[in-house]
């Protein structure tokens, strides 16, 4: 009899414990995170680095995180309505993908939901933050801006075309970062007695015409300042640079993988992983205003030897020794 009472008692305890356990599981907090992109296909590229790091930090889709992605597919005018759509879902954090325009659209859509931007070239000049150390408001993130980078790119380019002093610059004048980078490049060019010829593109459709103009101007090389518009045309730029025999240096490795000659710039996978860490801090209670905007700390130099050979360039061993990656 006593054993029967013990069984009933245990069973009764279990009947109380099971619902409590079930309620505990149902009460597990789930975070809604949204991602706003301008560049087509960002969900298949750099965004994966952000998700990878979030997973490492313990966030799993379908368990304690829901993740929503929207892209303007290269059309800036679509950013504002997409940002409003994401804000209406009331995410805990809104992440802005590559470029200034996505961050500006995210900031304009909400003053309360924390926004983390990824690779804004000049967030201060674009009016997104109050300062790097104290961004203020609900927006923070990471910038691709770093001192002396344009001088380094020009130096690397001149290693492959020595004694050539006419260099074209391809940029989008509507991007604040491009203007900042151009001023830095002009300073470095003046020091190195280099003349810069600037060619502006506002849409990817203008790339062919401007590169043809650059080739006709008899420049010896090309400095590409990539924003989302120019980045989206990276394959076209690589093809045209080869056709016009223009040795070009880019910001990002992706352009070299698309057939470009070489790149020197921030390691963007590292930046997106750091953005995930910013998201994690916000989810744990840190206010965006208290997270200083981080400047890049990891840079990579990548060179495509196949492209160099096609252009008839001899790559000095000293340059190869500097490369983080050589594409054969």
KOLMAR-909779 format. One line per field, with one value per residue (C-alpha): residue in three letters; residue number from 1; x negated, y negated, z; chain. Coordinates in pm, whole numbers, plus 50000, padded with zeros to 5 digits. Layout:
aa <- (ala ...) $
i <- (NUM ...) $
c1 <- (X ...) $
c2 <- (Y ...) $
c3 <- (Z ...) $
ch <- (A ...) $
This chain:
aa <- (unk unk unk unk unk unk unk unk unk unk unk unk unk unk unk unk unk unk unk unk unk unk unk unk unk unk unk unk unk unk unk unk unk unk unk unk unk unk unk unk unk unk unk unk unk unk unk unk unk unk unk unk unk unk unk unk unk unk unk unk unk unk unk unk unk unk unk unk unk unk unk unk unk unk unk unk unk unk unk unk unk unk unk unk unk unk unk unk unk unk unk unk unk unk unk unk unk unk unk unk unk unk unk unk unk unk unk unk unk unk unk unk unk unk unk unk unk unk unk unk unk unk unk unk unk unk unk unk unk unk unk unk unk unk unk unk unk unk unk unk unk unk unk unk unk unk unk unk unk unk unk unk unk unk unk unk unk unk unk unk unk unk unk unk unk unk unk unk unk unk unk unk unk unk unk unk unk unk unk unk unk unk unk unk unk unk unk unk unk unk unk unk unk unk unk unk unk unk unk unk unk unk unk unk unk unk unk unk unk unk unk unk unk unk unk unk unk unk unk unk unk unk unk unk unk unk unk unk unk unk unk unk unk unk unk unk unk unk unk unk unk unk unk unk unk unk unk unk unk unk unk unk unk unk unk unk unk unk unk unk unk unk unk unk unk unk unk unk unk unk unk unk unk unk unk unk unk unk unk unk unk unk unk unk unk unk unk unk unk unk unk unk unk unk unk unk unk unk unk unk unk unk unk unk unk unk unk unk unk unk unk unk unk unk unk unk unk unk unk unk unk unk unk unk unk unk unk unk) $
i <- (1 2 3 4 5 6 7 8 9 10 11 12 13 14 15 16 17 18 19 20 21 22 23 24 25 26 27 28 29 30 31 32 33 34 35 36 37 38 39 40 41 42 43 44 45 46 47 48 49 50 51 52 53 54 55 56 57 58 59 60 61 62 63 64 65 66 67 68 69 70 71 72 73 74 75 76 77 78 79 80 81 82 83 84 85 86 87 88 89 90 91 92 93 94 95 96 97 98 99 100 101 102 103 104 105 106 107 108 109 110 111 112 113 114 115 116 117 118 119 120 121 122 123 124 125 126 127 128 129 130 131 132 133 134 135 136 137 138 139 140 141 142 143 144 145 146 147 148 149 150 151 152 153 154 155 156 157 158 159 160 161 162 163 164 165 166 167 168 169 170 171 172 173 174 175 176 177 178 179 180 181 182 183 184 185 186 187 188 189 190 191 192 193 194 195 196 197 198 199 200 201 202 203 204 205 206 207 208 209 210 211 212 213 214 215 216 217 218 219 220 221 222 223 224 225 226 227 228 229 230 231 232 233 234 235 236 237 238 239 240 241 242 243 244 245 246 247 248 249 250 251 252 253 254 255 256 257 258 259 260 261 262 263 264 265 266 267 268 269 270 271 272 273 274 275 276 277 278 279 280 281 282 283 284 285 286 287 288 289 290 291 292 293 294 295 296 297 298 299 300 301 302 303 304 305 306 307 308 309 310 311 312 313 314 315 316 317 318 319 320 321 322 323 324 325 326 327 328) $
c1 <- (50000 49724 49549 49876 49899 49539 49614 49924 49726 49450 49704 49877 49544 49470 49810 49719 49361 49439 49665 49414 49136 49351 49436 49065 48991 49269 49139 48790 48722 48709 48548 48672 48384 48427 48177 48211 47992 47939 47702 47864 47789 47639 47825 47602 47275 47169 47488 47391 47088 47320 47553 47257 47134 47485 47510 47175 47311 47608 47883 48068 48345 48659 48535 48456 48430 48638 48454 48613 48425 48534 48333 48388 48203 47986 48270 48215 48573 48701 48506 48745 49061 48869 48728 49080 49204 48933 48995 49366 49268 49108 48771 48546 48258 48252 47925 47834 47627 47346 47340 47452 47799 47927 47813 47975 48304 48299 48231 48507 48758 48723 48598 48652 48550 48172 47999 47661 47496 47222 46996 47075 46774 46829 47114 47029 47024 47347 47521 47593 47411 47308 46949 46752 46697 47053 47289 47597 47957 48050 47784 47432 47219 46900 46731 46503 46317 45948 45668 45401 45580 45601 45231 45157 45373 45198 44861 44950 45080 44759 44553 44704 44694 44377 44305 44671 44829 45177 45436 45815 46050 46393 46645 47007 47021 47350 47180 47025 46747 46636 46576 46381 46175 46111 45970 45740 45634 45562 45337 45146 45129 44986 44716 44630 44652 44949 45227 45577 45853 46195 46477 46816 47090 47427 47575 47425 47540 47287 46985 46913 46917 46698 46436 46421 46366 46091 45919 45934 45774 45458 45447 45214 45422 45751 45838 46189 46377 46652 46992 47301 47357 47001 46972 47280 47100 46773 46779 46844 46564 46321 46411 46382 46057 45911 46046 45903 45585 45628 45457 45706 45703 46029 46142 46284 46165 46492 46384 46058 46247 46461 46147 46010 45635 45599 45766 45666 45925 46104 46179 46557 46632 46460 46668 46997 46896 46822 47165 47317 47132 47284 47628 47551 47452 47773 47983 47811 47906 47639 47776 47658 47558 47307 47141 46867 46857 46572 46320 46160 45868 45814 45712 45640 45436 45542 45390 45502 45194 45402 45528 45177 45044 45332 45241 44874 44768 44471 44560 44249 44168 44188 44553 44635 44479 44724 45032 45268 45405 45283 45537 45363) $
c2 <- (50000 49764 49830 49749 49418 49340 49407 49185 48914 48932 48929 48628 48447 48527 48398 48065 48064 48146 47845 47620 47753 47711 47354 47287 47408 47196 46894 46922 46580 46549 46249 46104 45972 45808 45734 45458 45487 45275 45507 45803 46143 46025 46309 46555 46375 46153 46190 46554 46442 46247 46547 46778 46564 46530 46909 46930 46687 46914 46775 47027 46969 47151 47181 46843 46624 46534 46366 46164 46048 45786 45651 45355 45561 45267 45010 44737 44607 44936 44905 44670 44883 45202 45041 44940 45293 45439 45182 45268 45622 45468 45646 45626 45521 45399 45469 45255 45429 45303 44931 44596 44589 44897 44748 44414 44583 44789 44482 44284 44565 44577 44374 44649 44986 45039 45026 45187 45093 45302 45127 44756 44571 44237 44261 43922 43740 43915 43784 44132 44083 43794 43920 44243 44262 44162 44245 44125 44223 44575 44636 44780 45022 45056 44835 44928 44599 44609 44360 44397 44681 44490 44409 44779 44871 44617 44744 45105 45003 44814 45120 45286 44982 44797 44460 44420 44111 44090 44284 44291 44298 44458 44349 44269 43900 43953 44171 43971 44226 44177 43807 43873 44144 43920 43642 43893 44030 43676 43610 43934 43867 43519 43665 43925 43680 43869 43708 43839 43827 43873 44058 44051 44313 44291 44609 44939 44861 44575 44796 44897 44540 44406 44680 44627 44256 44346 44569 44292 44049 44264 44329 44607 44758 44748 44689 44820 44678 44931 44839 45061 44926 44990 45312 45451 45394 45557 45828 45572 45349 45644 45742 45386 45321 45629 45522 45171 45307 45098 45243 45179 45196 45243 45222 45571 45924 46010 45793 45985 46313 46171 46124 45793 45747 45678 45540 45390 45320 45431 45799 45774 46120 46008 45688 45876 46114 45813 45672 45992 45928 45578 45738 45978 45691 45505 45817 45844 45489 45253 44938 44855 44506 44674 44880 44683 44719 44952 44883 45172 45352 45636 45568 45806 45772 46008 46034 46227 46355 46481 46127 45985 46217 46128 45761 45835 45727 45859 45883 45816 46080 45805 45747 46119 46146 45886 46069 46239 46440 46507 46624 46829) $
c3 <- (50000 50092 49762 49581 49772 49680 49314 49324 49501 49241 48961 49115 49141 48782 48669 48827 48699 48338 48271 48446 48225 47916 48018 48069 47717 47570 47762 47605 47453 47076 46909 46581 46370 46030 45752 45491 45178 44870 44683 44506 44656 44983 45159 44969 45040 45328 45529 45578 45779 46010 46053 46108 46396 46542 46545 46724 46982 47047 46823 46608 46358 46465 46823 46975 46666 46363 46077 45796 45486 45238 44944 44712 44446 44348 44330 44593 44561 44703 45028 45212 45169 45250 45565 45674 45607 45828 46104 46109 46210 46522 46516 46819 46590 46229 46043 45740 45473 45252 45177 45308 45154 45338 45670 45591 45502 45821 46033 45863 45925 46305 46599 46854 46708 46733 46394 46326 45996 45842 45590 45573 45433 45608 45862 46010 45677 45578 45890 46026 46357 46581 46622 46598 46973 47062 46775 46969 46907 46802 46535 46550 46352 46154 45898 45608 45652 45747 45705 45434 45251 44920 44938 44987 44684 44463 44583 44500 44158 44080 44174 43866 43636 43740 43584 43486 43640 43487 43690 43644 43941 43903 44167 44245 44348 44533 44795 45083 45123 44763 44815 45133 44963 44662 44881 45047 44707 44581 44879 44819 44444 44497 44718 44452 44159 44012 43811 43882 43621 43783 43607 43777 43753 43925 43778 43666 43311 43292 43364 43002 42872 43153 43124 42749 42816 43063 42808 42544 42788 42789 43162 43273 43552 43737 44102 44172 44471 44528 44663 44610 44256 44142 44337 44160 43827 43936 43666 43393 43525 43535 43176 43043 43228 43059 42719 42754 42916 43227 43536 43817 44193 44382 44741 44782 44711 44533 44240 44203 44216 43932 43720 43847 43890 44263 44571 44899 45165 45478 45532 45495 45634 45953 45954 45920 46199 46417 46327 46466 46791 46802 46760 47044 47276 47197 47261 47598 47691 47561 47400 47045 47165 47400 47124 46948 46570 46486 46214 46021 46181 45932 45572 45287 44970 44692 44344 44036 43850 43557 43500 43543 43274 43039 43085 43018 43367 43560 43927 44137 44402 44665 44572 44574 44918 45048 44916 45159 44868 44515 44256 43985) $
ch <- (A A A A A A A A A A A A A A A A A A A A A A A A A A A A A A A A A A A A A A A A A A A A A A A A A A A A A A A A A A A A A A A A A A A A A A A A A A A A A A A A A A A A A A A A A A A A A A A A A A A A A A A A A A A A A A A A A A A A A A A A A A A A A A A A A A A A A A A A A A A A A A A A A A A A A A A A A A A A A A A A A A A A A A A A A A A A A A A A A A A A A A A A A A A A A A A A A A A A A A A A A A A A A A A A A A A A A A A A A A A A A A A A A A A A A A A A A A A A A A A A A A A A A A A A A A A A A A A A A A A A A A A A A A A A A A A A A A A A A A A A A A A A A A A A A A A A A A A A A A A A A A A A A A A A A A A A A A A A A A A A A A A A A A A A) $
